[in-house]
Amino acid sequence: MLTTKKKQNIIKKNQLHDKDTGSPEVQIAILSKRIDELASHLKEHKKDNHSRRGLIKMVADRRSHLKHLEKTDKERFMTQTKILKEA
């Protein structure tokens, strides 16, 4: 589970301006961190199907944010995909 401090650090790293908490970049970064944590949980608890469904929903949500970003601003999309590949 993402603590408040972890979430704030992710927001500070990815925000476009001081009060930015809802841009696609921030949302993608938060979803990516949650996906990573849930994936590690599922490696240990293989039969946790309820969490697996949540993981699939988060991946789909992140994918839709990326598609939106690709449609609206190709340059920001390319930057975001580079960040995701590095992580």
C-alpha distances in whole Angstrom, upper triangle without the diagonal:
4,6,10,12,10,10,14,15,14,16,19,19,19,21,25,26,25,24,22,19,20,21,21,20,17,16,16,15,11,11,12,10,7,10,10,7,8,11,11,10,13,15,15,15,17,19,15,17,15,12,14,16,13,12,16,16,13,16,19,18,17,21,22,21,23,26,26,26,29,31,31,31,31,31,28,27,28,26,23,24,25,22,20,22,22,18
4,7,8,6,6,10,11,10,12,15,15,16,18,21,22,21,20,19,15,17,19,18,17,14,13,14,12,9,10,11,8,7,10,11,8,10,13,13,13,16,18,18,18,21,22,19,20,18,15,17,18,14,14,17,17,14,16,19,17,16,20,21,20,21,24,25,24,27,29,29,28,29,29,25,24,26,24,21,22,23,19,18,21,20,17
4,5,5,6,9,10,11,12,14,16,17,18,22,22,20,19,19,16,18,20,20,19,16,15,17,14,11,13,14,11,10,14,14,12,14,17,16,16,19,21,20,21,24,25,22,23,21,18,20,21,18,18,21,20,17,20,22,20,20,23,24,22,24,27,27,26,29,32,31,30,31,31,27,27,28,26,23,25,25,22,21,24,23,19
4,6,5,6,9,10,10,12,14,16,16,20,19,17,16,16,13,16,18,19,18,14,15,17,14,11,14,16,13,12,16,17,15,17,20,20,19,22,24,24,25,27,28,25,26,24,21,23,24,20,20,23,22,19,21,23,21,20,24,25,22,24,27,27,26,29,31,30,29,31,30,26,26,28,26,23,25,26,22,22,25,24,21
4,5,5,6,9,10,11,12,14,15,19,19,17,16,16,14,17,19,20,18,15,16,17,14,12,15,16,13,14,17,17,15,18,21,20,20,23,25,25,26,28,30,27,28,26,23,25,26,22,22,25,24,21,23,25,23,21,25,26,23,25,28,28,26,29,32,30,29,31,29,26,26,28,25,22,24,25,21,21,24,22,19
4,5,5,6,9,10,11,13,14,18,19,17,17,16,14,16,18,18,16,13,14,15,11,9,12,13,9,11,14,13,12,15,17,17,17,20,22,22,23,26,27,24,26,24,21,22,23,20,19,22,21,18,20,22,20,19,22,23,21,22,26,25,24,27,29,28,27,28,27,23,24,25,22,19,21,21,18,17,20,19,16
4,5,5,6,9,10,11,12,16,16,15,14,13,10,12,14,15,13,10,10,12,9,7,10,11,9,10,13,13,13,15,18,18,18,21,23,23,24,26,28,24,25,23,20,22,22,19,18,21,19,16,18,20,18,16,20,21,18,19,23,22,21,24,27,25,25,26,25,21,21,23,20,18,20,21,17,17,20,19,16
4,5,5,6,9,10,10,14,14,12,12,11,9,12,14,16,14,10,12,14,11,10,13,14,12,13,17,17,16,19,21,21,22,25,26,27,28,30,31,28,29,27,24,25,26,22,21,24,23,19,21,23,20,19,22,23,20,21,25,24,22,25,27,26,25,26,25,21,22,24,21,18,21,22,18,18,22,21,18
4,5,5,6,9,10,14,14,13,13,13,11,14,15,16,14,11,13,14,11,10,14,14,11,14,17,16,16,19,21,20,22,24,26,26,28,30,32,29,30,28,25,26,27,23,22,25,24,20,21,24,21,19,22,23,20,21,25,24,22,25,27,26,25,25,24,20,21,22,19,17,20,19,16,17,20,18,15
4,5,5,6,8,12,13,13,13,12,10,12,12,13,10,7,10,10,7,7,10,10,9,11,14,13,14,17,18,19,20,23,24,25,26,28,30,27,28,26,22,23,24,21,19,21,21,17,18,20,18,15,19,20,17,17,21,20,19,21,24,23,21,22,21,17,18,19,16,14,16,16,13,13,16,15,13
4,5,5,6,9,10,10,10,8,6,9,10,11,9,6,8,10,8,8,11,12,11,13,16,16,17,19,21,22,23,25,27,28,29,30,32,29,29,27,24,25,25,22,21,23,21,18,19,21,18,16,19,19,16,17,20,19,17,20,23,21,20,21,20,16,17,19,16,14,17,18,14,15,19,18,16
4,6,6,9,9,8,10,9,9,12,12,14,11,9,12,13,11,11,15,15,14,16,19,19,19,22,24,24,26,28,29,31,32,33,35,32,33,31,28,29,29,25,24,26,25,21,22,24,21,19,22,22,19,20,23,22,19,22,25,23,21,22,20,17,19,20,17,15,18,18,15,17,20,18,17
4,6,9,10,11,12,11,11,13,12,13,10,8,12,12,9,11,14,13,13,16,18,17,18,21,22,23,25,27,28,29,31,32,34,32,32,31,27,28,28,25,23,25,24,21,21,23,21,18,20,21,18,18,21,21,18,21,23,22,20,20,18,15,16,17,13,12,15,15,11,13,16,15,14
4,7,9,10,11,9,9,10,9,10,6,5,9,9,7,9,12,12,12,15,17,17,19,21,22,23,25,27,28,30,31,32,34,31,31,30,26,27,27,24,22,23,22,19,19,20,18,15,17,18,15,15,18,17,14,17,20,18,16,17,15,12,13,14,11,10,13,13,10,12,15,14,14
4,6,7,8,5,7,9,7,9,7,6,10,11,10,11,14,15,15,17,19,20,21,23,25,26,27,29,31,33,33,35,36,33,33,31,28,29,29,25,24,25,24,20,21,22,19,17,19,19,15,16,19,17,15,18,20,17,16,18,16,12,14,16,13,12,16,16,14,15,19,18,17
4,7,8,6,9,10,8,10,8,9,12,13,13,14,17,18,18,21,22,23,25,27,28,29,31,32,34,36,37,38,39,36,36,34,31,32,31,28,27,28,26,23,23,24,21,18,20,20,16,16,19,17,14,17,18,16,14,16,14,11,14,15,13,12,16,17,15,17,20,20,20
4,6,5,9,11,10,13,12,11,14,16,15,16,19,20,21,23,25,26,27,29,30,32,33,35,36,38,39,40,41,38,38,36,33,34,33,30,29,30,28,25,26,26,23,21,23,23,19,20,22,20,17,20,22,19,17,19,17,14,17,19,16,16,20,20,18,20,24,23,23
4,6,9,12,12,15,14,12,15,18,16,17,20,21,21,23,25,26,27,29,31,32,33,35,37,38,39,40,42,38,38,36,33,34,34,30,30,31,29,26,27,28,25,23,25,25,21,22,25,23,20,24,25,22,21,23,21,18,21,22,20,19,23,23,20,22,26,25,24
4,6,9,10,14,14,11,14,17,16,16,19,21,20,22,24,26,26,28,30,31,32,34,36,37,38,39,40,37,37,34,31,33,32,28,28,30,27,24,26,26,23,21,24,23,20,21,24,21,19,23,24,21,20,23,22,18,21,23,21,19,23,24,21,23,26,26,25
4,6,6,10,10,8,10,13,13,13,16,18,18,19,22,23,24,25,27,29,30,31,33,35,35,36,38,34,34,32,29,30,29,26,25,26,24,21,22,23,19,18,21,20,16,18,20,18,16,19,20,18,17,20,19,15,17,20,17,16,20,21,18,20,23,23,22
4,6,9,9,6,8,11,11,10,13,15,15,16,19,20,21,22,24,26,26,28,30,32,32,33,34,31,31,28,25,27,26,22,22,23,21,18,20,20,17,15,19,18,14,16,19,17,16,19,20,18,18,21,20,16,17,20,18,16,19,21,18,18,22,22,21
4,6,8,6,6,10,11,10,12,15,16,16,18,20,21,22,24,26,26,28,30,32,32,33,33,30,29,27,25,25,24,21,21,21,19,16,18,18,14,13,16,14,11,14,16,13,13,17,17,15,16,18,18,15,16,19,17,15,18,20,18,18,22,22,21
4,5,5,6,9,10,11,12,14,16,17,18,20,22,23,24,26,27,28,30,33,33,33,34,31,30,28,26,26,25,22,21,22,19,17,17,17,14,12,15,13,10,11,14,11,10,13,14,12,12,15,15,11,12,15,14,12,15,17,15,16,19,20,19
4,5,5,6,8,10,10,12,14,15,16,18,20,21,22,24,25,26,28,30,31,31,32,29,28,26,24,24,23,20,19,19,17,14,14,14,11,9,11,10,6,8,10,8,7,10,12,11,11,13,13,9,9,13,12,9,12,15,13,13,17,18,17
4,6,5,6,9,10,10,12,14,15,17,19,20,21,23,24,25,27,29,30,30,32,29,29,27,24,24,24,21,19,20,18,15,15,15,13,10,12,12,8,9,12,11,8,11,14,13,11,13,12,8,9,11,9,7,10,12,10,11,14,15,14
4,5,5,6,9,10,11,12,14,15,17,18,20,22,23,24,26,28,29,29,31,28,28,26,23,23,23,20,18,19,18,14,15,16,13,11,14,14,10,11,15,13,12,15,17,16,15,16,16,12,12,15,13,10,13,15,12,12,16,16,15
4,5,5,6,8,10,11,12,14,16,16,18,20,21,22,24,26,26,27,28,25,24,23,20,20,19,16,15,16,14,11,12,13,10,8,11,11,8,10,13,12,11,14,16,16,16,17,17,13,13,16,14,11,13,16,13,13,16,17,15
4,6,5,6,9,10,10,12,14,15,16,18,20,21,22,25,25,25,27,24,23,22,19,19,18,16,14,15,13,10,10,11,9,6,9,10,7,7,11,11,10,13,15,15,15,15,15,12,11,13,12,8,10,13,10,9,13,14,12
4,5,5,6,9,10,11,13,14,15,17,19,20,21,24,24,25,27,24,24,23,20,20,20,17,15,16,15,12,12,14,12,9,12,13,11,11,15,15,13,15,18,18,17,17,17,13,13,14,12,9,11,12,9,8,12,12,10
4,5,5,6,9,10,11,12,14,16,17,18,20,22,22,24,25,22,22,20,17,18,18,15,13,15,14,10,12,14,11,9,13,14,12,13,16,16,15,18,21,20,20,20,20,16,16,18,16,12,14,16,13,11,15,15,13
4,5,5,6,9,10,10,12,14,15,16,18,20,20,21,22,19,19,18,14,15,15,11,10,11,10,7,8,10,8,6,10,12,10,11,14,15,15,17,19,20,20,20,20,17,16,18,16,13,14,16,13,11,14,16,13
4,5,5,6,9,10,10,12,14,15,17,19,20,20,22,20,20,19,15,15,16,13,10,12,12,9,8,11,10,8,10,13,11,11,15,16,15,17,20,20,20,20,20,17,15,16,15,11,11,13,11,8,11,12,9
4,5,5,6,9,10,11,13,14,16,17,18,20,22,19,20,19,15,15,17,14,11,14,14,11,11,14,13,11,14,16,15,15,19,19,18,21,23,24,23,23,22,19,18,19,17,14,14,15,12,10,13,13,10
4,5,5,6,8,10,11,12,14,16,16,17,19,16,17,15,12,12,13,10,9,12,12,8,10,13,12,11,14,16,15,16,19,20,20,22,24,25,24,25,25,21,20,21,20,16,17,18,16,13,16,16,13
4,5,5,6,9,10,10,12,15,15,15,17,15,15,14,11,10,12,9,6,9,10,7,7,11,11,9,12,15,14,15,18,19,19,21,23,24,24,24,24,21,19,20,20,16,16,17,15,12,14,15,12
4,6,5,6,9,10,11,13,14,15,18,16,16,16,13,12,14,12,9,12,14,11,10,14,14,12,15,18,17,17,20,22,21,23,26,26,26,25,25,22,20,21,20,16,16,17,14,11,13,13,10
4,5,5,6,9,10,11,12,14,16,14,15,15,11,12,14,12,10,13,14,12,13,16,16,15,17,20,19,20,23,24,24,26,28,29,29,28,28,25,23,24,23,19,19,20,17,15,17,17,13
4,5,5,6,9,10,10,11,13,11,12,11,8,8,11,9,7,10,12,10,11,14,15,14,17,19,19,20,23,24,24,26,28,29,29,29,29,26,24,25,24,21,20,22,19,16,18,19,15
4,5,5,6,9,10,10,13,11,12,13,9,8,11,11,7,10,13,11,11,14,16,15,16,19,20,20,22,24,24,25,28,30,29,29,29,26,24,25,24,21,19,21,19,15,16,17,14
4,5,5,7,9,10,13,12,14,15,11,11,15,14,11,14,16,14,14,18,19,18,20,23,23,23,26,27,27,28,31,32,32,31,31,28,26,27,26,23,21,22,20,17,18,18,14
4,5,5,6,8,11,9,12,12,9,10,13,12,10,14,16,15,15,19,19,19,21,24,24,24,27,29,29,30,33,34,34,33,34,31,29,29,28,25,24,25,23,20,21,21,18
4,5,5,5,8,7,9,10,8,7,11,11,9,12,15,14,14,17,19,19,20,23,24,24,26,28,29,30,32,34,34,33,34,31,29,29,29,26,24,26,24,20,21,22,19
4,6,6,9,10,12,14,11,10,14,15,12,15,18,17,16,20,21,21,22,25,26,26,28,30,30,31,34,36,35,34,35,32,30,30,29,26,25,26,24,21,21,21,18
4,6,9,9,12,14,12,12,16,16,14,17,20,19,19,22,24,23,25,28,28,29,31,33,33,34,37,38,38,37,38,35,33,33,32,29,28,29,27,24,24,24,21
4,6,6,9,11,9,10,13,14,13,16,18,18,19,22,23,23,25,27,28,29,31,33,33,35,37,39,39,38,39,36,34,34,34,30,29,30,28,25,26,26,23
4,6,8,11,10,9,12,14,13,14,17,18,18,20,22,23,24,26,28,28,30,32,33,34,36,38,38,37,38,36,33,34,34,30,29,30,28,25,25,26,23
4,6,9,9,9,11,13,13,15,17,18,19,21,23,24,25,27,29,29,31,33,34,35,37,39,40,39,40,38,35,36,36,32,31,33,31,27,28,29,26
4,6,6,6,9,10,11,13,15,16,17,19,20,21,23,25,26,27,29,31,32,33,35,37,37,37,38,35,33,34,34,30,29,31,29,26,27,28,25
4,5,5,6,9,10,10,12,14,15,17,18,20,21,23,24,26,27,29,30,31,33,35,36,36,37,34,32,33,33,30,28,31,29,26,27,29,26
4,5,5,7,9,10,11,13,15,16,17,19,20,22,23,25,26,28,29,31,32,34,35,35,36,33,31,33,33,29,28,31,29,25,27,29,26
4,5,5,6,9,10,10,12,14,15,16,18,20,21,23,24,26,27,29,30,32,32,33,34,31,28,30,30,26,25,28,25,22,24,25,22
4,5,5,6,9,10,11,12,14,15,17,19,20,21,23,25,26,27,29,31,31,31,32,30,27,28,29,25,24,26,24,21,22,24,21
4,5,5,6,9,10,11,12,14,15,17,19,20,21,23,25,26,27,29,30,30,32,29,26,28,29,25,24,27,25,22,24,26,23
4,5,5,6,9,10,10,12,14,15,17,18,20,21,23,24,26,27,28,29,30,27,25,27,27,23,22,25,23,20,22,24,21
4,5,5,6,9,10,11,12,14,15,17,18,20,21,22,24,26,27,26,28,25,22,24,24,20,19,22,20,17,19,21,18
4,5,5,6,9,10,11,12,14,15,17,19,20,21,23,25,26,25,27,24,22,23,24,20,19,22,21,17,19,21,19
4,5,5,6,9,10,11,12,14,15,17,18,20,21,23,24,24,26,23,21,23,24,20,19,22,21,18,20,23,20
4,5,5,6,8,10,11,12,14,15,17,18,20,21,22,22,24,21,18,21,21,17,17,20,18,15,17,20,17
4,5,5,6,9,10,11,12,14,15,16,18,20,21,20,22,19,17,18,19,15,14,17,16,13,15,17,15
4,5,5,6,9,10,10,12,14,15,17,19,20,20,22,19,17,19,20,16,15,19,18,15,17,20,18
4,5,5,6,9,10,11,12,14,16,17,18,19,20,18,15,18,19,15,15,19,17,15,18,20,18
4,5,5,6,9,10,11,12,14,15,16,16,18,15,12,15,15,12,11,15,14,11,14,16,15
4,5,5,6,9,10,10,12,14,15,15,17,15,12,14,15,12,11,15,15,12,14,17,16
4,5,5,6,9,10,11,12,14,15,17,15,12,15,16,13,13,17,17,15,17,20,19
4,5,5,6,9,10,11,12,13,15,12,10,13,14,11,12,15,15,13,16,18,18
4,5,5,6,9,10,10,10,12,10,7,10,11,8,8,12,12,11,13,16,16
4,5,5,6,9,10,10,13,12,8,11,14,11,11,15,16,14,16,19,19
4,5,5,6,8,10,13,11,9,12,14,12,13,16,17,16,18,21,21
4,5,5,6,7,9,7,5,9,11,9,10,14,14,14,16,19,19
4,6,6,5,8,8,5,8,11,10,10,13,15,14,16,19,19
4,6,7,10,10,9,11,14,13,14,17,18,18,20,22,23
4,7,9,9,9,12,13,13,15,17,18,19,21,23,24
4,6,6,6,9,10,11,12,15,16,17,19,20,22
4,6,5,6,9,10,10,12,14,15,16,19,20
4,5,5,6,9,10,11,13,14,16,17,19
4,5,5,6,9,10,11,12,14,16,17
4,5,5,6,9,10,11,12,14,16
4,5,5,6,9,10,11,13,15
4,6,5,6,9,10,11,13
4,5,5,6,9,10,11
4,5,5,6,9,10
4,5,5,6,9
4,5,5,6
4,5,5
4,6
4
